[in-house]
Amino acid sequence: MGILKFKKANCKNCYKCVRNCPVKAIQVIDQQAQIVEEDCILCGRCTVVCPQNAKEDVSSLQEIRQLLASGREVVAAVAPSFTAYFDGCDWQMFSAAMKQLGFSQVFETAEGAFLVKSEYEKLLASGIEGPVITTCCSSINQYIRKYMPEAIPFMAPVTTPLRAVTRLIHQRCPGAAVVFLSPCISKKTETVPQGCTDGPDYDLTFDELEDWMRESGIHVNKAFASSDAKLSRMFPVTGGILRTMKTEAGWRYLAVDGMEDCIQAIRDAVDGKLKRCFIEVSACEGSCVGGPAFLKRDRRVAVSSAVVQTSAVDNEGSDFEVDETVDLESVLTARPVYRPEPSAEQLQNVLRRMGKTKPEDELNCGMCGYATCREKAHAVFLGRADITMCLPYMQAKAESYSDKIVSVSPNAIVTVGRDLKVKQINEAACEIFSIRNREDIIGYPVSRILDEFDFVRMLSGDGRQIQNYTYLSDYNVYLEQVFICDEDKEIVTCIMKDVTRSRQKKNQIRQVKLRTAGMADEIVEKQMRIAHEIASLLGETVAETKVAVNNLKNTILMDEDKDEQR
């Protein structure tokens, strides 16, 4: 069963998880990150650095609730870092809260730590030459088994505090189920569901426990210590193991935390550079109190370490007393990760696909999550990375593609920087401005070919797109212009369409219309003049006719009067 899972919908391809994974146990397929379970050492870094909270550990809370409801006795084993995570909560108060959740008894894993540190003391006093490396950190143990099995002979043949206390609990509470409560997801590898037969039945992280307590209405508050201090509670801080131990003459004691420093220290031990050294190692910086659960809650290492020290150290330096005899022997078994190595030719082929044809092309920028281009190429060969994860490659490809689009565009394009100098110009623009070679204008002020007013307005304004028409008399050309500015107001691009022909055609049509309108005015005026002349002539003719008719009428009437008189 997997311990870490990935929420696919939230992945944003930032590659932070790859960048921070010390063993590169993450593969990116179809732009989605996935955890390679067999390679993972469960350091939990990916759960902290992911900005989208896309990764999370699989919870066993449902199974634990069912176990409690079954009627079987269930006891809790609590990591000593609880007091720092729960704001200085005292052991008595915390133990009472766990019993409210249904646990019959609550034990401190620090008891197991006491047994382990005592075994370390016996080991150093046995006359071995060393070096000796502690086995308390599950992530370090996983790393040794998978990636540096040659270090196994230098690992203390002593079990972890968790498994030590589990064996102790099984003696005290035969038949009881054990649930381990801690801040560490790597401890889940030491549980029965993960194949560890002498480990606890389940593991629950503090953040999962906190959600459960909140849902159940159970609260714990910071309280003054009422429980006696126990020195072995120092285990969860850097150097805490060493502080609990009695020193052996002739031995040097070193505390190393952080995965990178631990790997280097283990390698030095294997190389014989740290003879007669007892080396405390912890994958998390600050040890357990600097792990993922604490980082997610923004708990500071110094403050957390101080809280742990309060519960661990008093003036008497007292510690646990365990009467039972517990078998603490344990030897790591190697389970090396197999990653096939590409041949030189295969590696070069991948590098070539990434645009790395020369040594100087290998920038080793780390943006893809891998330290070097060759490491990234190896991941591509394994099918764990994609070519597109290389930012310089994708940028060069985008620029090349952009250049092709610009060069074949029928529109004239000129790009100007904040210094108002030409950064890019295509062939169409060169043709308009009678430029033979682009190099003749690139790097020179744009004012040589265009008015810089609109460029200044874009760089100093709100960046909104500007569209206008202009006539360049020097080139006898009409242009339709669109100005676009980038978000940072560093570059302005002017896209120009030559509309000279259409403008000239419009002007010709307009002139024809004007001439036609003038002719129409002349025709109308002439017709009006003719009409006036005709009207004038008609008026005169009508008047003459009227006079003639009246004269004729009068003549006729005069003749009739004469006849009547007769």
URHUZI-V408341 format. One record per run of one state. SS is the DSSP state (~ for helix, > for strand, _ for the rest). FROM is the first residue (numbers start at 1). TO is the last residue. If there is no record, write none. Layout:
BEGIN
SS/FROM/TO  SS/FROM/TO
END
This chain:
BEGIN
_/1/3  >/4/6  _/7/7  ~/8/10  _/11/15  ~/16/20  _/21/25  >/26/29  _/30/31  >/32/35  _/36/44  ~/45/49  _/50/54  >/55/57  _/58/60  ~/61/69  _/70/73  >/74/78  _/79/81  ~/82/85  _/86/90  ~/91/101  _/102/104  >/105/108  _/109/109  ~/110/124  _/125/131  >/132/133  _/134/137  ~/138/147  _/148/148  ~/149/154  >/155/155  _/156/157  >/158/158  _/159/160  ~/161/172  _/173/176  >/177/182  _/183/184  ~/185/190  _/191/191  ~/192/194  _/195/201  >/202/205  ~/206/216  _/217/230  ~/231/236  _/237/239  ~/240/244  _/245/251  >/252/257  _/258/258  ~/259/270  _/271/276  >/277/282  _/283/286  ~/287/290  _/291/291  ~/292/296  _/297/300  ~/301/312  _/313/328  >/329/329  _/330/343  ~/344/353  _/354/358  ~/359/361  _/362/372  ~/373/382  _/383/386  ~/387/389  _/390/390  ~/391/408  _/409/411  >/412/417  _/418/420  >/421/425  _/426/426  ~/427/432  _/433/437  ~/438/440  _/441/444  >/445/445  ~/446/448  _/449/452  ~/453/460  _/461/465  >/466/472  _/473/476  >/477/485  _/486/490  >/491/498  _/499/499  ~/500/565  _/566/566
END
